[in-house]
Amino acid sequence: MDNEEDPQHSQGPAPAPLDLGRLEVEAKQAAAKLVASLLQRPDQLDKVDQYKRRVARKKASVEAMLKTAVQSQLDGVRTGLNQLQSALQDVYQMKQSLDEIEENYRIIEPLHKSLQGLKDENHKFCQLAAAQENLKHIFTVPETVVKTRELIMEGKLLQAHKFLTDLEMSRDDLLLALHKQPNQSPTDKNTLSHYFSEVQDLTKDLGKQLWVIIQRTLMSVRREPNLICTALRIIEREERMDAAWTRKYEQTGFMPPGRPKRWRDKCFEVLQTSIAARIEGSQLETRDQNKMWLVRHLEITRQLMIDDLKVVKTLLPPVFPPEYDVVKRYTKMYHRALAAHLEEMIHHELEGNEIVSLLQWVGAYDSPELMRHPELKIDVKELGPLLENNLITYLRNQYLRNMKQNITEWSRNTLRSDLKDWMKGEAPDQDGDGFYNTQLPVIIFQMMEQNLQVANIIGQDLVKKVLGLFAEELNRFAQEYRAELQLFDDRHQEDRHIPQYFVHYMIANANNCLAFGEYMKELRKRYIKNEFEEEAEVDEDGEEGGQIRRDPFQKLTDHFLILAKFCCDVILEEVFRDLRENKCLNELFTRAWMSHSNGVETIIATWDDYHKDFLHLKPTMFEILLSKGQDRIVQEYVKALLSRKLSFKNYEERKISAEKICAEAEQMKLQFQEMSSKLDVSKFDVLPAMAEGLKLKDSSMLSLEIMGFAQKYPDIRMEQLVNFILCRGDISRSDARQLAIDTLGEDDPNVPKPTGIFTEIALSG
């Protein structure tokens, strides 16, 4: 609280008063301790005199320091007092001087009024002196105007500017004098303006000559650099006069007509305009005259820029004033003019490859081909982007739109052309491995390859977008492709003799579909390596192998794989049409089937005949086709057996039929193994297994046989098992159902059944 009341204590508590008695006691105690520490052993008594001398020296040193400090403080106090005394005397003298000045001012104050007349006369005198000084210029104005005009026409611009400056000074001084008059006369001002009216015209004429020189800077600097120096000297003189009149304006409020001229700014405007004109003038042709007009225009512009900037960098700095920073300023002007020119071309809607040419040229702007040319080495980062990102995006999107339209049109035309080949009376072409194909995928991917090569020049981002566009368009094309294949099949069903090589072209199209996937993978690996995840496994239906894939190109491959399988289904249907026409499938498990054994020979012969054509399928589709084929044959046998078209009269008929089933299953199994050693033919094993159920003589053992069969084929349905039991002909329907229930249990729709051949039969109806 004391500190708050006493402002002297605002910096902290005051020091406590010195207690000399206490300090003396403490000093004696410290001395005793020091002596005790020094004299701890008897032999140290010999050094007592030495200790005394050391202490005495130390004491003398401290006393000398104290004396010096006290003396210094006394000297400072004495000096301060002397200065205070001197300051006091100065104050007295200043007060006395101020009193004298005040007294003198009171004495001379009346003189102001008595000298007012003299002041007015002096003002008139100054005006008359100025008028007299300018009389010689005023009387010679017409003559000077004519002389100045002649000098301008003769190109003697410095002399012309000297005369022009004299005229302007005469006019401006007179106008300023009028402006200062308390009662300004509009008539006098108009008279002066009319008298000096031609001065403004001379200014314009001189300016025109200067701007012509500035406009031809790059040409003049090589031939007559002195012209540019003359023009710049005149411009800088005018800049200085602008600055002088601006300062006068702040004082007088008067600005001569035509000021400030701002000829330096006009100089830069003329340079900017001349650059823009040079760029526009490099366009020698239009699209109507030459399809390659833009390529030629951009190349000429590139060469022009390099040549011009070389001149700017080497020849202009010695000519232009340093404060102009002419190289940097000129480069920015060129950059700005070029950007405006390119933007104008973009707004006029470029077409197809013109967009590519422009994007490629813009991409090479900051490269040794242009701004980073060995003789230029210009850093474009200081200049900013040549085209804003929104314009680049607009160009790329327009390019992609055009490309999409072209791909759609090209793919449709290619497909129509390929359709004509399908109807020809000759087999399709074969590749080096003997596989049928058409030119459809090759032609489409050649076009895509060309577009990707162009996009790769522009940038990797555009490559990704182009590939994405290809994937999108090929997915659309796959739908059109499938529709045409379906129409091709429909026309063939109406007349199986047309076209003659239906199966061959369906094989070629199946191979084409694989080629689409292979080509797309190749493009992806070549242009965007490691960009997407590895392909997931794909099952036979083209579904993804249990994981979500982000790769649209692999999805496209899957799409075409499904389409290839569709072709295989069409081919298989053609095979089974022949089998149905021969009635070998319809006669299965009938009396006719039991009476002769040429049904299986017909099936094998038909497959053997088609196998010669199937060899022209690529291995992947060949294996899929054979696998689907054996599935269909097994299904036909099983469905025929379950349909109970044959009623056995006795055990001997069942036994003969069972043995016949086993023999035919083995024949077909061997046939498919011969066609492909890699093929899994285990599905034929279901026929001997069913034959065992028929061949069993003792019905009491049937439940065990049925139980084993159901365990081996757990996807069998209740009705299918009942029909299988009834095939024997020696068991009633009620007993057969009870036996099936005992084997499979009651059907629970909530429990999913495994998939297998009986599931496929149930789904196929």
C-alpha positions in Angstrom: 0.0 0.0 0.0 2.9 2.3 0.8 4.2 1.9 -2.7 0.9 3.0 -4.2 0.8 6.1 -2.1 4.4 7.2 -2.7 5.3 7.6 -6.4 9.0 7.4 -5.5 8.4 3.8 -4.6 6.7 2.8 -7.9 9.9 1.0 -8.9 10.1 -1.2 -5.8 10.6 -0.9 -2.0 13.1 1.6 -0.7 16.4 0.2 0.6 16.7 -0.2 4.4 18.9 2.2 6.3 22.5 1.1 6.9 23.1 -0.5 10.3 26.8 0.2 10.8 27.0 -1.6 14.1 25.6 -4.8 12.6 27.8 -4.6 9.6 30.9 -4.2 11.8 30.0 -7.3 13.8 29.4 -9.3 10.7 32.7 -8.1 9.3 34.6 -9.2 12.4 32.9 -12.6 12.3 33.8 -13.0 8.7 37.4 -12.0 9.4 37.6 -14.5 12.3 36.4 -17.3 10.0 38.9 -16.3 7.4 41.8 -16.3 9.9 40.7 -19.6 11.3 40.6 -21.1 7.8 44.1 -19.8 7.1 45.7 -20.9 10.4 44.5 -24.5 10.7 48.0 -26.0 11.1 51.0 -24.9 13.1 53.2 -24.6 10.1 50.9 -21.9 8.7 52.0 -19.5 11.5 55.1 -18.9 9.6 53.0 -17.2 6.8 51.2 -14.8 9.1 53.3 -11.8 7.9 52.6 -12.8 4.3 48.9 -12.9 5.1 49.1 -9.5 6.7 50.8 -8.0 3.8 48.2 -9.5 1.4 45.4 -8.1 3.4 47.1 -4.7 3.7 47.5 -4.5 -0.1 43.9 -5.5 -0.6 42.7 -2.8 1.8 44.8 -0.2 0.1 43.3 -1.2 -3.3 39.8 -0.9 -2.0 40.4 2.5 -0.4 41.9 3.7 -3.7 38.8 2.6 -5.6 36.5 4.3 -3.1 38.5 7.5 -3.4 38.3 7.4 -7.2 34.5 6.7 -7.2 33.9 9.6 -4.8 36.1 11.9 -6.8 34.3 11.0 -10.0 30.9 11.6 -8.4 32.0 15.0 -7.2 33.3 16.0 -10.6 30.0 15.0 -12.2 28.0 17.1 -9.6 30.3 20.1 -10.2 29.8 19.8 -14.0 26.0 19.5 -13.7 25.8 22.6 -11.5 27.9 24.6 -14.0 25.6 23.6 -16.9 22.5 24.5 -14.9 24.0 27.9 -14.2 24.7 28.4 -17.9 21.2 27.3 -18.9 19.7 29.8 -16.5 21.6 32.6 -18.0 20.5 31.5 -21.6 16.9 31.6 -20.5 17.3 35.1 -19.1 18.9 36.3 -22.4 16.1 34.6 -24.5 13.4 36.3 -22.4 15.0 39.6 -22.9 15.3 39.1 -26.7 11.6 38.1 -27.0 10.6 41.2 -25.1 12.6 43.3 -27.5 11.0 41.6 -30.5 7.5 42.1 -29.2 8.2 45.8 -28.6 9.6 46.2 -32.1 6.6 44.5 -33.7 4.2 46.9 -31.9 6.2 49.8 -33.3 6.3 48.6 -37.0 2.7 47.2 -37.1 1.2 50.4 -38.6 3.8 50.2 -41.5 1.8 47.3 -43.0 -1.1 49.4 -43.9 1.0 52.3 -45.2 3.0 50.0 -47.5 0.0 48.3 -49.0 0.2 50.6 -52.0 3.8 49.7 -52.6 2.9 46.0 -52.4 0.3 46.5 -55.1 2.7 48.4 -57.3 5.3 45.6 -56.9 2.8 43.0 -58.0 2.0 45.0 -61.1 5.7 45.5 -61.8 6.3 41.7 -61.6 3.5 41.1 -64.1 4.8 43.7 -66.4 8.3 42.3 -66.2 7.0 38.8 -67.0 5.0 40.2 -69.9 8.0 42.1 -71.2 10.1 39.0 -71.0 7.6 37.0 -73.0 6.9 39.8 -75.5 9.5 38.7 -77.9 8.0 35.1 -77.8 4.5 36.5 -78.1 5.2 38.6 -81.2 7.2 35.7 -82.8 4.6 33.0 -82.2 3.4 32.6 -85.8 7.0 32.5 -87.0 8.0 30.0 -84.4 5.0 27.8 -85.2 6.0 27.6 -88.8 9.6 27.0 -88.0 8.7 24.2 -85.5 6.5 22.5 -88.1 9.3 22.6 -90.6 11.7 21.0 -88.1 9.2 18.2 -87.3 8.7 17.5 -91.0 12.5 17.4 -91.5 12.9 15.0 -88.6 14.9 17.5 -86.5 12.9 16.5 -83.4 15.2 17.9 -80.7 15.2 21.4 -82.2 11.5 21.2 -82.9 10.9 20.2 -79.2 13.1 23.2 -78.1 10.9 25.7 -80.1 7.8 23.9 -78.9 8.9 24.2 -75.3 9.5 27.9 -75.7 6.0 28.3 -77.1 4.4 26.3 -74.3 6.3 28.2 -71.6 5.1 31.6 -73.1 1.6 30.4 -73.2 1.6 28.8 -69.8 3.2 31.8 -68.1 0.6 34.1 -69.5 -2.2 31.8 -68.5 -0.8 31.4 -65.1 -0.6 35.2 -64.7 -4.3 35.4 -65.7 -5.1 32.7 -63.3 -3.5 34.7 -60.5 -5.6 37.8 -61.2 -8.4 38.3 -58.6 -10.9 39.1 -61.3 -10.3 36.6 -64.1 -11.5 37.7 -67.6 -12.8 34.8 -69.8 -12.3 37.0 -72.8 -8.5 37.4 -72.1 -8.2 33.6 -71.6 -10.0 32.8 -74.8 -7.9 35.3 -76.7 -4.7 33.7 -75.4 -6.0 30.1 -76.1 -6.9 31.1 -79.7 -3.6 32.8 -80.2 -1.7 29.7 -79.1 -4.1 27.2 -80.6 -1.6 25.8 -83.0 0.8 24.8 -80.2 -1.5 21.9 -79.3 -1.4 20.8 -83.0 2.4 20.9 -82.9 2.4 18.8 -79.8 0.3 16.2 -81.6 2.5 16.2 -84.7 5.6 15.8 -82.6 4.0 13.0 -80.6 3.1 11.2 -83.8 6.7 11.3 -85.0 7.9 10.0 -81.6 5.3 7.1 -81.6 6.4 6.0 -85.1 9.9 5.8 -83.9 8.9 3.9 -80.7 6.7 1.6 -82.7 9.7 0.7 -84.9 12.0 0.2 -81.9 13.3 -3.3 -82.8 14.0 -2.2 -86.4 15.5 1.3 -85.5 17.8 0.0 -82.8 19.6 -2.1 -85.4 20.0 0.7 -88.0 19.5 4.1 -86.3 19.6 3.8 -82.5 20.1 7.6 -82.3 16.5 8.0 -83.3 15.3 6.1 -80.3 17.7 8.0 -78.0 16.3 11.3 -79.4 12.7 10.2 -78.8 13.4 9.0 -75.3 15.2 12.3 -74.5 12.1 14.3 -75.5 9.9 11.9 -73.6 11.9 12.3 -70.4 12.0 16.1 -70.8 8.2 16.1 -71.0 8.1 13.8 -67.9 10.2 16.3 -66.0 7.9 19.2 -67.1 4.9 17.2 -66.0 6.4 16.7 -62.6 7.2 20.5 -62.3 3.7 21.6 -63.3 2.2 19.0 -60.9 4.2 20.6 -58.0 3.1 24.1 -59.2 -0.5 22.9 -59.3 -0.4 22.0 -55.7 0.7 25.6 -54.9 -1.3 27.6 -57.5 -4.2 25.3 -58.5 -3.3 26.0 -62.2 -2.5 23.3 -64.8 -1.7 24.2 -68.4 -3.8 22.7 -71.2 -2.6 19.3 -72.3 -0.7 18.7 -69.0 0.3 16.2 -67.7 1.2 14.7 -71.1 2.3 11.3 -69.6 4.4 10.5 -72.7 6.3 7.8 -70.8 3.1 5.9 -70.3 2.1 6.5 -73.9 5.5 5.2 -74.9 4.8 1.9 -73.2 1.3 1.7 -74.7 2.8 2.1 -78.2 5.3 -0.6 -77.5 2.6 -2.9 -76.2 0.5 -2.2 -79.3 3.4 -2.8 -81.7 4.1 -6.2 -80.0 0.5 -7.2 -80.4 0.5 -6.2 -84.0 3.7 -8.2 -84.7 2.1 -11.3 -83.1 -1.1 -10.9 -85.1 0.8 -10.2 -88.3 2.6 -13.5 -88.0 -0.7 -15.3 -88.9 -0.3 -15.6 -92.7 -3.3 -18.0 -93.4 -6.7 -19.0 -92.1 -8.3 -22.4 -91.6 -10.1 -22.1 -95.0 -6.7 -21.6 -96.8 -4.7 -24.2 -95.0 -5.7 -26.8 -92.4 -2.2 -26.5 -90.8 -2.6 -22.7 -90.4 -2.3 -22.8 -86.6 0.9 -24.9 -86.6 2.5 -22.5 -89.1 1.3 -19.5 -87.1 2.6 -20.8 -83.8 6.0 -21.7 -85.3 6.4 -18.3 -86.9 5.4 -16.7 -83.6 8.0 -18.8 -81.7 10.8 -17.8 -84.1 9.7 -14.2 -84.1 9.7 -14.1 -80.3 13.2 -15.6 -80.0 14.6 -13.1 -82.6 12.8 -10.1 -81.0 13.8 -11.0 -77.4 17.4 -11.5 -78.5 17.4 -7.9 -79.8 15.7 -6.7 -76.7 18.2 -8.4 -74.4 21.4 -7.3 -76.3 20.6 -3.9 -78.0 17.9 -2.1 -76.0 19.6 -1.7 -72.6 22.3 0.8 -73.8 19.6 2.9 -75.5 16.8 3.1 -72.9 17.3 4.8 -69.5 18.1 2.3 -66.7 14.9 3.1 -64.7 12.9 1.8 -67.7 14.2 -1.8 -66.9 13.5 -2.3 -70.6 14.3 -6.0 -70.9 12.0 -7.1 -68.0 9.3 -4.6 -69.1 9.4 -5.6 -72.8 9.4 -9.3 -71.9 6.3 -8.8 -69.8 4.6 -6.9 -72.6 5.4 -9.7 -75.1 4.0 -12.3 -72.6 0.9 -10.2 -72.0 0.3 -9.7 -75.8 0.8 -13.3 -76.5 -1.5 -14.4 -73.8 -4.2 -12.1 -75.1 -3.7 -13.3 -78.7 -4.0 -17.0 -77.6 -7.1 -16.3 -75.6 -8.7 -14.6 -78.5 -8.0 -17.6 -80.7 -9.4 -19.9 -78.0 -12.7 -17.9 -78.0 -12.9 -18.4 -81.8 -13.4 -22.1 -81.1 -10.4 -24.2 -82.3 -11.0 -27.5 -83.9 -9.6 -31.0 -83.3 -5.8 -31.1 -83.8 -5.7 -27.3 -83.5 -6.4 -27.6 -79.8 -3.6 -30.2 -79.5 -1.2 -27.9 -81.3 -2.0 -25.0 -79.1 -1.7 -27.1 -75.8 1.6 -28.5 -77.0 2.9 -25.1 -77.9 1.9 -23.7 -74.5 3.5 -26.7 -72.8 6.8 -25.9 -74.6 6.6 -22.2 -73.7 8.8 -22.6 -70.7 11.5 -24.7 -72.4 14.7 -24.3 -74.4 12.5 -24.1 -77.5 11.3 -20.7 -76.5 11.7 -18.7 -73.2 14.6 -20.8 -71.9 16.4 -20.6 -75.2 20.2 -20.6 -74.5 20.5 -17.0 -75.7 17.4 -15.9 -73.6 17.2 -17.9 -70.4 14.1 -16.0 -69.3 12.4 -17.2 -66.0 8.7 -17.3 -66.8 7.8 -17.7 -63.1 8.0 -13.9 -62.8 5.7 -13.5 -65.8 2.9 -15.7 -64.5 1.1 -18.4 -66.5 0.7 -17.9 -70.2 -2.9 -19.2 -70.1 -5.0 -19.4 -66.9 -5.9 -22.8 -65.6 -9.6 -22.3 -66.5 -8.6 -21.8 -70.2 -6.3 -24.9 -70.1 -9.1 -26.9 -68.6 -11.6 -25.5 -71.2 -9.2 -26.5 -74.0 -8.7 -30.0 -72.6 -12.4 -30.5 -72.1 -13.2 -29.3 -75.6 -10.5 -31.6 -77.0 -12.0 -34.5 -75.0 -15.4 -33.7 -76.3 -14.2 -33.6 -79.9 -12.3 -36.8 -79.3 -15.3 -38.5 -77.8 -17.4 -37.6 -80.8 -14.7 -38.8 -83.2 -14.3 -42.1 -81.4 -18.0 -42.7 -81.4 -18.3 -42.0 -85.1 -15.1 -43.8 -85.9 -16.0 -47.0 -83.9 -19.5 -47.1 -85.4 -18.2 -46.7 -88.9 -15.6 -49.4 -88.3 -18.2 -51.7 -86.9 -20.5 -51.2 -89.9 -17.5 -51.9 -92.2 -16.7 -55.0 -90.2 -20.3 -56.2 -90.4 -20.0 -56.4 -94.2 -17.1 -58.7 -93.8 -19.2 -61.1 -91.6 -21.6 -61.7 -94.5 -18.8 -62.5 -97.0 -18.6 -65.9 -98.6 -15.1 -66.5 -97.3 -13.6 -67.4 -94.0 -12.1 -64.6 -91.8 -8.5 -63.8 -91.6 -6.1 -65.7 -89.4 -3.2 -64.3 -87.3 0.3 -65.9 -87.1 -1.0 -68.5 -84.6 -4.0 -69.5 -86.8 -6.6 -67.7 -84.7 -9.5 -66.1 -86.6 -9.9 -62.3 -86.3 -11.2 -59.3 -88.0 -9.6 -55.8 -88.3 -12.1 -54.3 -85.9 -10.0 -54.1 -82.7 -6.8 -53.2 -84.6 -8.4 -50.3 -86.4 -10.0 -48.9 -83.3 -6.9 -49.2 -81.2 -4.7 -47.7 -83.9 -6.9 -44.6 -83.6 -6.6 -44.6 -79.9 -2.9 -45.1 -80.0 -2.5 -42.1 -82.2 -4.6 -39.9 -79.9 -2.6 -41.1 -76.9 0.7 -40.3 -78.6 -0.6 -36.8 -79.1 -1.9 -36.5 -75.5 1.4 -37.8 -74.1 3.2 -34.9 -75.7 0.8 -32.4 -73.9 1.0 -34.0 -70.5 0.4 -37.0 -68.3 -2.8 -35.6 -66.9 -4.4 -35.4 -70.3 -3.2 -39.0 -71.0 -5.1 -40.2 -68.0 -8.2 -38.4 -69.1 -7.9 -39.7 -72.6 -7.6 -43.3 -71.4 -10.6 -42.8 -69.1 -12.5 -41.5 -72.1 -11.4 -44.6 -74.1 -12.6 -46.8 -71.3 -16.0 -45.0 -71.2 -16.4 -45.1 -75.0 -15.4 -48.8 -75.3 -18.0 -49.7 -72.7 -20.6 -47.9 -74.8 -19.2 -49.6 -77.9 -19.4 -53.0 -76.3 -23.1 -52.6 -76.0 -23.4 -51.7 -79.7 -21.1 -54.6 -80.5 -23.3 -57.0 -78.6 -26.5 -55.7 -80.2 -24.9 -56.3 -83.7 -23.8 -59.8 -82.7 -27.3 -60.6 -81.5 -28.8 -59.3 -84.8 -26.2 -61.4 -86.6 -27.3 -64.5 -84.7 -31.0 -63.7 -85.3 -30.6 -63.4 -89.0 -28.7 -66.7 -89.0 -31.5 -68.5 -87.2 -33.9 -67.4 -89.8 -31.8 -69.1 -92.5 -29.0 -71.2 -91.2 -27.3 -71.2 -94.6 -26.7 -67.4 -94.4 -24.0 -66.5 -93.8 -21.9 -69.4 -94.9 -19.2 -68.8 -92.3 -21.4 -67.9 -89.3 -19.5 -70.0 -86.8 -16.1 -68.8 -88.1 -17.0 -65.1 -87.7 -18.5 -65.8 -84.2 -15.1 -67.3 -83.4 -13.3 -64.3 -84.8 -15.5 -62.0 -82.8 -14.8 -63.9 -79.6 -11.1 -63.5 -80.3 -11.7 -59.8 -81.0 -13.3 -59.4 -77.6 -10.1 -60.8 -76.0 -8.0 -58.5 -78.2 -9.9 -55.5 -76.9 -9.0 -56.4 -73.3 -5.4 -57.2 -74.2 -5.0 -53.9 -76.2 -6.5 -51.9 -73.3 -4.2 -53.4 -70.8 -1.2 -52.8 -73.1 -2.2 -49.1 -73.4 -2.6 -48.8 -69.7 0.8 -50.3 -69.0 2.5 -48.2 -71.6 1.1 -44.8 -70.7 0.2 -45.0 -66.9 2.4 -47.5 -65.3 1.7 -48.5 -61.7 -1.3 -46.1 -61.7 -3.9 -48.7 -60.8 -4.1 -51.8 -58.6 -3.3 -55.2 -59.9 -6.2 -56.9 -61.6 -8.4 -59.0 -59.3 -9.3 -62.6 -60.2 -12.4 -62.8 -62.4 -14.7 -65.8 -62.3 -16.3 -67.4 -65.3 -19.2 -64.9 -65.3 -16.9 -62.0 -65.4 -17.6 -61.0 -61.8 -14.9 -59.5 -59.6 -13.1 -61.9 -57.3 -14.5 -60.8 -54.0 -13.0 -57.3 -53.9 -13.9 -53.9 -55.0 -11.7 -52.8 -57.9 -10.8 -49.2 -58.8 -9.4 -50.0 -62.2 -11.9 -49.0 -65.0 -9.6 -50.7 -67.6 -9.8 -54.0 -65.9 -13.6 -53.6 -65.7 -13.6 -53.0 -69.4 -11.6 -56.2 -69.9 -14.2 -58.0 -67.9 -16.9 -56.5 -70.0 -15.4 -57.7 -73.2 -14.7 -61.1 -71.6 -18.4 -61.4 -70.9 -19.1 -60.5 -74.5 -16.6 -63.1 -75.7 -18.5 -65.7 -73.6 -21.7 -64.5 -75.2 -20.1 -65.4 -78.6 -19.2 -68.8 -77.2 -22.8 -69.3 -76.1 -24.0 -68.5 -79.6 -21.4 -70.9 -81.0 -22.6 -73.6 -78.6 -26.2 -73.0 -79.5 -25.3 -73.6 -83.1 -23.7 -76.9 -82.1 -26.7 -78.0 -80.2 -29.0 -76.9 -83.0 -27.3 -79.5 -85.1 -27.6 -82.1 -82.3 -31.3 -81.4 -81.9 -31.8 -81.6 -85.7 -30.2 -85.0 -85.6 -32.5 -85.9 -82.7 -29.7 -87.5 -80.8 -30.5 -85.4 -77.7 -34.3 -85.8 -78.0 -33.9 -89.6 -78.2 -31.9 -89.8 -75.0 -33.3 -92.4 -72.5 -36.1 -93.4 -74.9 -36.8 -96.8 -76.5 -35.0 -95.6 -79.6 -31.9 -94.8 -77.5 -32.0 -98.3 -76.0 -32.5 -100.0 -79.4 -29.5 -98.4 -81.2 -26.3 -96.8 -80.0 -25.5 -94.2 -82.7 -26.7 -91.2 -80.5 -23.4 -90.8 -78.7 -21.5 -91.3 -82.0 -23.5 -88.5 -83.5 -22.7 -86.2 -80.6 -19.0 -87.1 -80.7 -18.8 -86.7 -84.5 -20.6 -83.4 -84.3 -18.1 -82.1 -81.7 -15.3 -83.5 -83.7 -16.4 -81.7 -86.8 -16.8 -78.4 -84.9 -13.6 -78.9 -83.1 -11.7 -78.2 -86.3 -13.2 -74.7 -86.2 -12.8 -74.3 -82.5 -9.1 -74.7 -82.9 -9.1 -71.2 -84.3 -10.3 -69.9 -80.9 -7.7 -68.4 -78.6 -6.8 -70.7 -75.8 -8.7 -68.8 -73.1 -12.0 -68.9 -75.1 -11.3 -72.5 -76.4 -11.1 -73.8 -72.8 -14.3 -71.8 -71.8 -16.2 -73.1 -74.9 -15.3 -76.8 -74.2 -16.1 -76.4 -70.5 -19.5 -74.9 -71.3 -20.0 -77.6 -74.0 -19.4 -80.5 -71.7 -21.7 -78.9 -69.1 -24.5 -78.6 -71.6 -24.1 -82.2 -72.7 -24.1 -83.5 -69.1 -27.1 -81.3 -68.4 -28.9 -82.8 -71.4 -28.2 -86.3 -70.2 -29.3 -85.6 -66.6 -32.4 -83.7 -67.7 -33.4 -86.5 -70.1 -32.9 -89.1 -67.3 -34.9 -87.0 -64.7 -37.7 -86.4 -67.3 -38.5 -90.2 -67.1 -39.1 -90.6 -70.8 -38.1 -94.2 -70.5 -40.1 -96.6 -68.3 -38.1 -99.7 -67.4 -40.0 -103.0 -67.5 -37.5 -105.0 -65.5 -34.1 -105.0 -63.9 -32.4 -106.2 -67.1 -33.5 -103.0 -68.9 -32.2 -100.9 -66.1 -29.0 -102.7 -66.1 -28.5 -102.4 -69.8 -29.4 -98.7 -69.7 -27.0 -98.0 -66.8 -24.2 -99.7 -68.6 -25.0 -97.8 -71.7 -24.9 -94.5 -69.7 -21.5 -95.4 -68.2 -20.1 -96.3 -71.6 -21.4 -93.2 -73.3 -20.1 -91.0 -70.4 -16.7 -92.5 -70.8 -16.7 -92.0 -74.6 -17.6 -88.4 -74.3 -15.1 -87.9 -71.5 -12.3 -89.3 -73.6 -13.5 -87.1 -76.5 -13.2 -83.9 -74.5 -9.9 -85.0 -73.0 -8.6 -85.5 -76.5 -9.8 -82.0 -77.5 -8.1 -80.4 -74.4 -5.8 -82.1 -71.9 -6.2 -79.2 -69.6 -10.0 -79.5 -69.4 -11.5 -80.8 -66.2 -13.9 -83.5 -67.3 -15.0 -84.7 -63.9 -18.5 -83.4 -64.5 -19.2 -86.5 -66.6 -18.8 -88.5 -63.4 -22.4 -87.6 -62.4 -23.7 -90.0 -65.2 -22.0 -93.2 -63.8 -23.0 -92.2 -60.3 -26.6 -92.0 -61.4 -26.2 -95.2 -63.4 -25.2 -96.9 -60.2 -28.6 -95.9 -58.7 -30.4 -97.5 -61.6 -28.2 -100.6 -61.7 -28.8 -101.4 -58.0 -30.9 -104.6 -57.9 -31.7 -104.7 -54.2 -34.1 -101.8 -53.4 -33.4 -102.2 -49.7 -29.9 -101.0 -50.3 -31.2 -98.0 -52.3 -31.3 -95.7 -49.4 -27.6 -96.1 -48.8 -26.9 -95.5 -52.5 -29.1 -92.4 -52.6 -27.5 -91.1 -49.4 -24.0 -91.4 -50.9 -25.2 -89.8 -54.1 -26.7 -86.9 -52.2 -23.5 -86.4 -50.2 -21.5 -86.3 -53.4 -23.9 -83.8 -55.1 -25.4 -81.8 -52.2 -27.0 -79.2 -54.6 -29.6 -81.7 -55.9 -33.2 -80.5 -55.3 -35.9 -82.5 -53.6 -38.0 -83.0 -56.8 -34.9 -83.9 -58.8 -34.0 -86.6 -56.3 -37.6 -87.9 -56.3 -37.6 -88.1 -60.1 -34.2 -89.9 -60.0 -35.6 -92.5 -57.7 -38.7 -92.9 -59.8 -36.5 -93.6 -62.8 -36.0 -97.1 -61.5 -39.7 -97.9 -62.1 -39.9 -100.2 -59.1 -40.7 -97.7 -56.3 -43.9 -95.7 -55.8 -44.0 -92.0 -55.7 -44.9 -91.8 -52.0 -42.0 -94.1 -51.2 -39.7 -92.2 -53.4 -40.6 -88.9 -51.8 -40.2 -90.4 -48.3 -36.8 -91.7 -49.3 -35.8 -88.3 -50.6 -37.0 -86.6 -47.4 -35.1 -89.1 -45.3 -32.0 -88.3 -47.4 -32.2 -84.5 -47.8 -34.5 -83.6 -44.9 -37.2 -81.0 -45.2 -36.4 -78.0 -47.5 -35.5 -74.9 -45.6 -35.5 -71.8 -47.8 -33.4 -69.9 -45.3 -30.5 -72.3 -45.7 -28.5 -71.6 -48.9 -27.7 -74.6 -51.0 -24.3 -75.2 -52.7 -24.1 -74.7 -56.4 -23.4 -77.4 -59.0 -24.8 -79.2 -62.0 -28.3 -79.8 -60.5 -28.5 -76.1 -59.6 -27.7 -75.2 -63.2 -30.4 -77.6 -64.4 -32.9 -76.1 -62.0 -32.1 -72.6 -63.2 -32.2 -73.5 -66.9 -35.7 -75.1 -66.4 
